[in-house]
Amino acid sequence: MDRAESIGQLLTVFLIFIFVLVLTYFATKFTAGLQKNRMTGANVEILETVKIAPTKYIQIVRIGEKYFSYVVCKDTVTLLGELSADDISVPEKGGNAANNMSFKDILEKFKKQ
């Protein structure tokens, strides 16, 4: 009977662990959805972000009908300048070519490197 109780306790702990993982997954998805809705705006859009150092990024931002470039650091944001619409190419909303590639194509690309 002692062995059966041990197996029962193991299964109970395992089921509780799975329940906590599922709960964490859905809580994370819910929180991410809330953050995404809060971060989207009709007049402000981050078009592109490029990492230039571990905590430094260059961003192209559309604010209204104007475009600006910024350097975003850990503690500061610095305006580089205003860009004209002719200076930039706005990516399509459907995604880039990497999103359209299959896993096999991506794997082959890394094998060649």
N, CA and C atoms as an extended XYZ file, in Angstrom:
339
Properties=species:S:1:pos:R:3:atomname:S:1:resname:S:1:resid:I:1 pbc="F F F"
N         0.819       -1.189        0.000 N   MET     1
C         0.000        0.000        0.000 CA  MET     1
C         0.866        1.257        0.000 C   MET     1
N         2.034        1.190        0.594 N   ASP     2
C         2.937        2.330        0.667 CA  ASP     2
C         3.398        2.736       -0.727 C   ASP     2
N         3.628        1.771       -1.583 N   ARG     3
C         4.061        2.036       -2.962 CA  ARG     3
C         2.937        2.727       -3.748 C   ARG     3
N         1.724        2.308       -3.556 N   ALA     4
C         0.579        2.911       -4.239 CA  ALA     4
C         0.394        4.355       -3.792 C   ALA     4
N         0.601        4.635       -2.511 N   GLU     5
C         0.496        6.015       -2.026 CA  GLU     5
C         1.583        6.891       -2.638 C   GLU     5
N         2.788        6.367       -2.775 N   SER     6
C         3.890        7.127       -3.378 CA  SER     6
C         3.588        7.449       -4.837 C   SER     6
N         3.069        6.483       -5.567 N   ILE     7
C         2.713        6.713       -6.969 CA  ILE     7
C         1.582        7.732       -7.050 C   ILE     7
N         0.614        7.642       -6.144 N   GLY     8
C        -0.487        8.600       -6.109 CA  GLY     8
C         0.004       10.012       -5.829 C   GLY     8
N         0.946       10.148       -4.898 N   GLN     9
C         1.509       11.467       -4.593 CA  GLN     9
C         2.292       12.013       -5.784 C   GLN     9
N         3.046       11.152       -6.453 N   LEU    10
C         3.811       11.565       -7.627 CA  LEU    10
C         2.869       12.060       -8.724 C   LEU    10
N         1.803       11.328       -8.990 N   LEU    11
C         0.833       11.737      -10.005 CA  LEU    11
C         0.137       13.039       -9.622 C   LEU    11
N        -0.168       13.196       -8.345 N   THR    12
C        -0.808       14.428       -7.878 CA  THR    12
C         0.109       15.624       -8.080 C   THR    12
N         1.367       15.479       -7.715 N   VAL    13
C         2.331       16.571       -7.895 CA  VAL    13
C         2.505       16.871       -9.381 C   VAL    13
N         2.560       15.848      -10.208 N   PHE    14
C         2.710       16.033      -11.646 CA  PHE    14
C         1.502       16.779      -12.227 C   PHE    14
N         0.305       16.409      -11.825 N   LEU    15
C        -0.908       17.077      -12.315 CA  LEU    15
C        -0.962       18.535      -11.853 C   LEU    15
N        -0.557       18.789      -10.619 N   ILE    16
C        -0.514       20.170      -10.124 CA  ILE    16
C         0.502       20.981      -10.926 C   ILE    16
N         1.645       20.370      -11.223 N   PHE    17
C         2.678       21.032      -12.022 CA  PHE    17
C         2.142       21.388      -13.411 C   PHE    17
N         1.473       20.459      -14.065 N   ILE    18
C         0.898       20.715      -15.388 CA  ILE    18
C        -0.153       21.822      -15.296 C   ILE    18
N        -0.994       21.802      -14.265 N   PHE    19
C        -2.007       22.831      -14.073 CA  PHE    19
C        -1.367       24.209      -13.930 C   PHE    19
N        -0.293       24.300      -13.154 N   VAL    20
C         0.401       25.583      -12.964 CA  VAL    20
C         1.012       26.055      -14.276 C   VAL    20
N         1.582       25.145      -15.065 N   LEU    21
C         2.137       25.530      -16.364 CA  LEU    21
C         1.054       26.073      -17.296 C   LEU    21
N        -0.083       25.395      -17.350 N   VAL    22
C        -1.181       25.854      -18.207 CA  VAL    22
C        -1.701       27.203      -17.729 C   VAL    22
N        -1.844       27.360      -16.434 N   LEU    23
C        -2.311       28.629      -15.874 CA  LEU    23
C        -1.334       29.761      -16.194 C   LEU    23
N        -0.049       29.491      -16.075 N   THR    24
C         0.981       30.480      -16.394 CA  THR    24
C         0.936       30.861      -17.870 C   THR    24
N         0.760       29.878      -18.747 N   TYR    25
C         0.688       30.126      -20.180 CA  TYR    25
C        -0.456       31.089      -20.499 C   TYR    25
N        -1.651       30.794      -19.994 N   PHE    26
C        -2.800       31.641      -20.290 CA  PHE    26
C        -2.692       33.024      -19.631 C   PHE    26
N        -2.109       33.098      -18.451 N   ALA    27
C        -1.913       34.394      -17.802 CA  ALA    27
C        -0.943       35.246      -18.613 C   ALA    27
N         0.109       34.631      -19.155 N   THR    28
C         1.076       35.350      -19.971 CA  THR    28
C         0.431       35.836      -21.260 C   THR    28
N        -0.355       34.995      -21.906 N   LYS    29
C        -1.047       35.389      -23.132 CA  LYS    29
C        -2.012       36.550      -22.862 C   LYS    29
N        -2.736       36.482      -21.762 N   PHE    30
C        -3.680       37.527      -21.402 CA  PHE    30
C        -2.964       38.846      -21.148 C   PHE    30
N        -1.875       38.802      -20.397 N   THR    31
C        -1.103       40.001      -20.091 CA  THR    31
C        -0.497       40.598      -21.355 C   THR    31
N         0.034       39.750      -22.237 N   ALA    32
C         0.614       40.244      -23.490 CA  ALA    32
C        -0.452       40.909      -24.344 C   ALA    32
N        -1.650       40.362      -24.365 N   GLY    33
C        -2.741       40.970      -25.127 CA  GLY    33
C        -3.112       42.339      -24.591 C   GLY    33
N        -3.144       42.474      -23.272 N   LEU    34
C        -3.440       43.776      -22.669 CA  LEU    34
C        -2.363       44.793      -23.000 C   LEU    34
N        -1.102       44.384      -22.904 N   GLN    35
C         0.006       45.293      -23.199 CA  GLN    35
C        -0.014       45.712      -24.659 C   GLN    35
N        -0.307       44.779      -25.557 N   LYS    36
C        -0.331       45.091      -26.977 CA  LYS    36
C        -1.418       46.109      -27.283 C   LYS    36
N        -2.592       45.939      -26.679 N   ASN    37
C        -3.676       46.880      -26.911 CA  ASN    37
C        -3.354       48.254      -26.353 C   ASN    37
N        -2.636       48.306      -25.249 N   ARG    38
C        -2.266       49.586      -24.659 CA  ARG    38
C        -1.188       50.298      -25.457 C   ARG    38
N        -0.324       49.519      -26.124 N   MET    39
C         0.809       50.100      -26.830 CA  MET    39
C         0.470       50.559      -28.250 C   MET    39
N        -0.660       50.147      -28.799 N   THR    40
C        -0.990       50.532      -30.159 CA  THR    40
C        -1.721       51.860      -30.164 C   THR    40
N        -1.393       52.670      -31.152 N   GLY    41
C        -2.042       53.956      -31.302 CA  GLY    41
C        -2.275       54.241      -32.774 C   GLY    41
N        -3.213       55.111      -33.069 N   ALA    42
C        -3.521       55.432      -34.453 CA  ALA    42
C        -2.504       56.407      -35.045 C   ALA    42
N        -1.856       57.190      -34.219 N   ASN    43
C        -0.966       58.234      -34.728 CA  ASN    43
C         0.512       57.957      -34.503 C   ASN    43
N         0.847       56.965      -33.711 N   VAL    44
C         2.245       56.650      -33.430 CA  VAL    44
C         2.495       55.196      -33.797 C   VAL    44
N         3.530       54.968      -34.615 N   GLU    45
C         3.855       53.608      -35.038 CA  GLU    45
C         5.369       53.479      -35.154 C   GLU    45
N         5.918       52.440      -34.545 N   ILE    46
C         7.345       52.145      -34.688 CA  ILE    46
C         7.495       51.303      -35.941 C   ILE    46
N         8.165       51.853      -36.948 N   LEU    47
C         8.281       51.180      -38.228 CA  LEU    47
C         9.418       50.176      -38.253 C   LEU    47
N        10.526       50.527      -37.618 N   GLU    48
C        11.690       49.645      -37.672 CA  GLU    48
C        12.579       49.900      -36.466 C   GLU    48
N        13.181       48.827      -35.959 N   THR    49
C        14.117       48.919      -34.844 CA  THR    49
C        15.350       48.097      -35.188 C   THR    49
N        16.516       48.698      -35.032 N   VAL    50
C        17.778       48.012      -35.307 CA  VAL    50
C        18.657       48.114      -34.075 C   VAL    50
N        19.151       46.975      -33.603 N   LYS    51
C        20.024       46.943      -32.433 CA  LYS    51
C        21.441       47.306      -32.855 C   LYS    51
N        22.035       48.300      -32.185 N   ILE    52
C        23.401       48.711      -32.516 CA  ILE    52
C        24.388       48.396      -31.400 C   ILE    52
N        23.890       48.092      -30.221 N   ALA    53
C        24.703       47.697      -29.067 CA  ALA    53
C        23.760       46.950      -28.124 C   ALA    53
N        24.294       46.304      -27.091 N   PRO    54
C        23.416       45.512      -26.213 CA  PRO    54
C        22.224       46.274      -25.639 C   PRO    54
N        22.366       47.552      -25.357 N   THR    55
C        21.235       48.307      -24.804 CA  THR    55
C        20.931       49.557      -25.626 C   THR    55
N        21.321       49.559      -26.924 N   LYS    56
C        21.108       50.733      -27.770 CA  LYS    56
C        20.459       50.322      -29.088 C   LYS    56
N        19.441       51.079      -29.471 N   TYR    57
C        18.684       50.781      -30.675 CA  TYR    57
C        18.461       52.056      -31.474 C   TYR    57
N        18.372       51.929      -32.786 N   ILE    58
C        17.925       53.015      -33.644 CA  ILE    58
C        16.509       52.647      -34.076 C   ILE    58
N        15.588       53.595      -33.931 N   GLN    59
C        14.207       53.359      -34.313 CA  GLN    59
C        13.743       54.400      -35.308 C   GLN    59
N        12.946       53.955      -36.275 N   ILE    60
C        12.245       54.862      -37.170 CA  ILE    60
C        10.794       54.844      -36.735 C   ILE    60
N        10.268       56.037      -36.429 N   VAL    61
C         8.934       56.162      -35.862 CA  VAL    61
C         8.098       57.085      -36.743 C   VAL    61
N         6.864       56.674      -36.998 N   ARG    62
C         5.910       57.540      -37.687 CA  ARG    62
C         5.015       58.164      -36.631 C   ARG    62
N         4.991       59.483      -36.593 N   ILE    63
C         4.114       60.222      -35.686 CA  ILE    63
C         3.244       61.105      -36.570 C   ILE    63
N         1.974       60.752      -36.659 N   GLY    64
C         1.080       61.439      -37.589 CA  GLY    64
C         1.508       61.128      -39.009 C   GLY    64
N         1.849       62.151      -39.764 N   GLU    65
C         2.312       61.973      -41.145 CA  GLU    65
C         3.813       62.216      -41.284 C   GLU    65
N         4.504       62.411      -40.162 N   LYS    66
C         5.941       62.682      -40.197 CA  LYS    66
C         6.709       61.474      -39.694 C   LYS    66
N         7.976       61.366      -40.130 N   TYR    67
C         8.841       60.263      -39.746 CA  TYR    67
C        10.063       60.809      -39.021 C   TYR    67
N        10.457       60.132      -37.933 N   PHE    68
C        11.600       60.548      -37.135 CA  PHE    68
C        12.496       59.340      -36.862 C   PHE    68
N        13.781       59.602      -36.682 N   SER    69
C        14.704       58.552      -36.254 CA  SER    69
C        15.226       58.908      -34.861 C   SER    69
N        15.278       57.891      -34.017 N   TYR    70
C        15.701       58.053      -32.624 CA  TYR    70
C        16.761       57.024      -32.277 C   TYR    70
N        17.621       57.376      -31.328 N   VAL    71
C        18.490       56.401      -30.678 CA  VAL    71
C        17.898       56.169      -29.305 C   VAL    71
N        17.578       54.920      -29.009 N   VAL    72
C        16.972       54.561      -27.735 CA  VAL    72
C        18.013       53.789      -26.937 C   VAL    72
N        18.382       54.349      -25.784 N   CYS    73
C        19.341       53.710      -24.878 CA  CYS    73
C        18.604       53.258      -23.629 C   CYS    73
N        19.345       52.717      -22.704 N   LYS    74
C        18.742       52.220      -21.469 CA  LYS    74
C        18.011       53.326      -20.715 C   LYS    74
N        18.629       54.483      -20.606 N   ASP    75
C        18.054       55.570      -19.811 CA  ASP    75
C        17.677       56.807      -20.616 C   ASP    75
N        18.012       56.846      -21.916 N   THR    76
C        17.763       58.055      -22.699 CA  THR    76
C        17.177       57.714      -24.072 C   THR    76
N        16.520       58.715      -24.639 N   VAL    77
C        16.040       58.662      -26.023 CA  VAL    77
C        16.510       59.951      -26.679 C   VAL    77
N        17.229       59.826      -27.811 N   THR    78
C        17.790       60.987      -28.482 CA  THR    78
C        17.259       61.064      -29.906 C   THR    78
N        16.750       62.213      -30.283 N   LEU    79
C        16.267       62.431      -31.644 CA  LEU    79
C        17.446       62.610      -32.575 C   LEU    79
N        17.516       61.767      -33.619 N   LEU    80
C        18.560       61.941      -34.628 CA  LEU    80
C        18.136       62.960      -35.671 C   LEU    80
N        16.875       62.902      -36.070 N   GLY    81
C        16.392       63.872      -37.040 CA  GLY    81
C        15.082       63.438      -37.660 C   GLY    81
N        14.527       64.343      -38.449 N   GLU    82
C        13.281       64.048      -39.152 CA  GLU    82
C        13.623       63.486      -40.521 C   GLU    82
N        12.838       62.521      -40.970 N   LEU    83
C        13.026       61.908      -42.277 CA  LEU    83
C        11.844       62.261      -43.166 C   LEU    83
N        12.113       62.375      -44.457 N   SER    84
C        11.001       62.568      -45.382 CA  SER    84
C        10.461       61.194      -45.767 C   SER    84
N         9.256       61.160      -46.280 N   ALA    85
C         8.649       59.888      -46.675 CA  ALA    85
C         9.448       59.228      -47.791 C   ALA    85
N        10.161       60.015      -48.598 N   ASP    86
C        10.972       59.462      -49.689 CA  ASP    86
C        12.238       58.780      -49.170 C   ASP    86
N        12.681       59.142      -47.964 N   ASP    87
C        13.916       58.591      -47.404 CA  ASP    87
C        13.762       57.151      -46.905 C   ASP    87
N        12.547       56.739      -46.621 N   ILE    88
C        12.344       55.415      -46.033 CA  ILE    88
C        11.444       54.569      -46.915 C   ILE    88
N        11.556       53.262      -46.723 N   SER    89
C        10.637       52.337      -47.380 CA  SER    89
C         9.849       51.648      -46.268 C   SER    89
N         8.546       51.820      -46.300 N   VAL    90
C         7.682       51.270      -45.264 CA  VAL    90
C         7.397       49.819      -45.590 C   VAL    90
N         7.706       48.884      -44.658 N   PRO    91
C         7.431       47.470      -44.925 CA  PRO    91
C         5.928       47.212      -44.990 C   PRO    91
N         5.558       46.196      -45.772 N   GLU    92
C         4.148       45.839      -45.877 CA  GLU    92
C         3.672       45.226      -44.575 C   GLU    92
N         2.379       45.372      -44.302 N   LYS    93
C         1.804       44.856      -43.061 CA  LYS    93
C         1.781       43.336      -43.030 C   LYS    93
N         1.836       42.677      -44.175 N   GLY    94
C         1.725       41.226      -44.234 CA  GLY    94
C         2.923       40.492      -43.672 C   GLY    94
N         4.001       41.165      -43.431 N   GLY    95
C         5.191       40.515      -42.899 CA  GLY    95
C         6.311       40.568      -43.915 C   GLY    95
N         7.454       40.035      -43.533 N   ASN    96
C         8.597       40.053      -44.424 CA  ASN    96
C         8.820       38.675      -45.034 C   ASN    96
N         9.856       38.551      -45.833 N   ALA    97
C        10.111       37.297      -46.535 CA  ALA    97
C        10.423       36.165      -45.571 C   ALA    97
N        11.022       36.468      -44.417 N   ALA    98
C        11.345       35.416      -43.451 CA  ALA    98
C        10.084       34.752      -42.911 C   ALA    98
N         8.986       35.507      -42.794 N   ASN    99
C         7.737       34.927      -42.315 CA  ASN    99
C         7.110       34.005      -43.344 C   ASN    99
N         7.443       34.187      -44.628 N   ASN   100
C         6.870       33.379      -45.681 CA  ASN   100
C         7.688       32.132      -45.976 C   ASN   100
N         8.861       32.013      -45.367 N   MET   101
C         9.718       30.861      -45.598 CA  MET   101
C         9.265       29.693      -44.731 C   MET   101
N         9.419       28.494      -45.268 N   SER   102
C         9.108       27.309      -44.483 CA  SER   102
C        10.293       26.998      -43.573 C   SER   102
N        10.046       26.141      -42.599 N   PHE   103
C        11.121       25.765      -41.678 CA  PHE   103
C        12.247       25.076      -42.433 C   PHE   103
N        11.900       24.283      -43.415 N   LYS   104
C        12.908       23.574      -44.206 CA  LYS   104
C        13.817       24.564      -44.934 C   LYS   104
N        13.233       25.626      -45.500 N   ASP   105
C        14.032       26.643      -46.196 CA  ASP   105
C        14.988       27.350      -45.237 C   ASP   105
N        14.500       27.670      -44.055 N   ILE   106
C        15.339       28.338      -43.053 CA  ILE   106
C        16.475       27.419      -42.610 C   ILE   106
N        16.167       26.153      -42.392 N   LEU   107
C        17.189       25.189      -41.981 CA  LEU   107
C        18.249       25.033      -43.062 C   LEU   107
N        17.831       24.972      -44.321 N   GLU   108
C        18.786       24.871      -45.421 CA  GLU   108
C        19.679       26.108      -45.495 C   GLU   108
N        19.099       27.266      -45.234 N   LYS   109
C        19.872       28.516      -45.256 CA  LYS   109
C        20.974       28.485      -44.201 C   LYS   109
N        20.657       27.982      -42.989 N   PHE   110
C        21.664       27.917      -41.923 CA  PHE   110
C        22.690       26.832      -42.186 C   PHE   110
N        22.322       25.763      -42.862 N   LYS   111
C        23.287       24.706      -43.202 CA  LYS   111
C        24.352       25.216      -44.155 C   LYS   111
N        23.946       26.122      -45.046 N   LYS   112
C        24.888       26.664      -46.048 CA  LYS   112
C        25.906       27.596      -45.430 C   LYS   112
N        25.586       28.195      -44.284 N   GLN   113
C        26.486       29.152      -43.635 CA  GLN   113
C        27.572       28.482      -42.954 C   GLN   113
